[in-house]
């Protein structure tokens, strides 16, 4: 019986030493923070993807659990849509791009604010554009988007969006 116990005692340290090192703990302890340049690069990539109507490239910046509230006002009517998760955002983008024939950005600007701890970035983007639908309706569009980013897997990802837009029929010339 003593030999069996001794064998177990000798074997246990070998098993313990064969376990993976604790280096993942060191990686997990690495603290990376959001910075303005990182967010501006992400927004530039998102804008370029939007101009190409590249939904997958846009969605790579979206956290899987992201939520959005999109409100559009048109002729006194207000429509608010709430989206949760990547699939809902994909459907919305696909449906929107299917309606638009042409967009001309007249003016846009954005501001970036980072929390002091570098964990959350808030982007406020304002845009003014002319829009033509596939059925040749022309609109003047203005909108304000508030996007919140967080680091997920060491990448800046959008965790929430609040968008407020206004559509006005463009006067016929």
N, C-alpha and C positions, 0 to 999 in steps of 0.2 A: 504494500500500500504506500510506503514511503517513496518508492521509485516513481509511482504515478503522480504523486503530488509534486515531487521534484521536477518531473518532466513537464508538468503544467507550468510550474514557476519559471522554468528555463524557456519555455515556448512563449509565454506571455510577453516578455520584453521584445522578442523577435517580431511578433505581430505588431506591437506598438511602434517599433522602429520602422516597420514596413508601411505604416500609414502615411498618407500624404503630409507634407510639411504644412506649417501654418501660414505659408505665404499668401493664400487667398485672404487671410485676415489683414495682412499688410496692404493688399490691394484695396480691400473694402475700406480701410482706414484712410486711404488717400482722399483728400478733400479737394475737389475741383469746384470752382465757382463759375457762374455765368459772368460774362463781361459784355460790354456794349458792342465790341467788334464781333464777337461770336454771334450775337443776336442780329446785328446788321447783315452779316454774311448769310445767316439762315433766312432772313426776310428777303434778301436779294435773290436767293435760290428759289424761294417760294414764288416771288413775283415773276421770275423768268419761267418757271413751270406753269404758272397761271396763264401767261401770255401764249405759251405753246399748247395750252389745254392738256397738259401732262398730269393727269390725276394721280398716278402712282408717285411721281416725283414730289407732288404737293403733300400727299399723305405720309411720306416718310418722315415728315416733321411733326406728325400728329401722334400724341400718346394714345395707346389703345383704349384708355378709359376717359378720353377727352370728352368734354361737353361743350355745346355751342347753343347760343340763343341768337337767332337771326330775325330781326324785325324789319319789315319793308312797308313804307307808307306810299300809297298811290291813290291819287284823287280822293283823299280823305279817308280811305280804307286802310286799316293797319292789319298786317298779317305777321304773326310771330310763329316761328318754327323752332322747335327744340330738337337737337341732335345729340345722340350719345353713342360713342364708339366709332371706329373707323368705317364700318360698313354703312352706317347711316350717313356719314360725311361723303363717302364715295357715291352713294345714290344721289345725294343732293347736288354734288359737283357734276355728275354725269347729266342729270336732268337740266341743270343750268346751262352747261356748255351746249346742250342740244338745242337750246332756244336762241343762242346768241350767234349772229352772223359776223358782227364786227364791233370792236371796242376801240375808242380813241381816248386815251388819257389826256385830259386837259391840264390837270394839276394834281399833284399828290405830295404828301409829306408825312413824316412819322417822327415820333419821339420815343426814346427808350429810357426806361427807368429800371434800375436794378436795386433790389432790397439790400440793405447794408451787409447782410450775411451772404449775399451772392446766390441765394437759393431760388429766387423768383425774379423774372424779368417781365415787365409790363410794357408792351408796345402799343402805342396809340397811332393808328394810321388813318389819315383823312384822304379821300380821293374824290375827284370830280372828273366825270367822263361823259362822252357821247357814246350811246349804245344803239346799235341797229339789230333788231331781231331777224330771224330767218324769214318771217313773213313781212319784212320791210318796215316795221314800225320803228320810229326813231324816238329816243328818249334822252333827256339829260338826267344824269345820275349823280347823286352825291352820297357819300357814306362815311361813317366813322366806325372803325373796328378797334376793339380792345382785345389784344391777344396776350395771354399769360403763358410764359415759358418756364419750364423747370428742367433740370438735368436728369435725364433718365438714361441709364447705361452710358453715362458720360457724354451724352449728346443732348443738345437743346431740343426739347419737344414741347409742342403746344399742349397745354393741359385744359385751357378753356378759351372760348372766344365769345365776345358779346359784340354783335354787329347791328348797327342802326343805319338803314338806307332809305333814300327818298328817290322816287321816280317821277319825272314830269314829262309829259309828251312834248317833243320838240316841235316848235312851230313850223309849219310847212312854209317853204320859201316860194 
